[in-house]
Amino acid sequence: MDINAINRAQKVYNIYNNQNSRNGARASRSQENKDSISLSEAGEEYSLALKSIRKGPDVNESKIEELKDKVQNNTYYVETDKLADKILGSFNKGI
């Protein structure tokens, strides 16, 4: 039996165990120092409101049906003064 081989194997084993024990300590420290986030009460309310909006319908179906009926029956009226004001207002914002 080669005693030097046993000593070398023991050294490798010791080095391996030392590295594992250090890595274990690092892992436990990193678990203790995890980042966290907390929302304010206003942030939580905003989050709940956003979730409820996303659950709702994307469009107002009754309004769409009303507009379709008006267009088909030639009763849809565009208030040209309001339309012109909005168009000019959008140009003024760009300046």
Secondary structure, 3 states (H helix, E strand, C coil): CCHHHHHHHHHHHHHHHHHHHHHHHHHHHHHHCCCCCCCCHHHHHHHHHHHHHHHCCCCCHHHHHHHHHHHHCCCCCCCHHHHHHHHHHHHHHHC
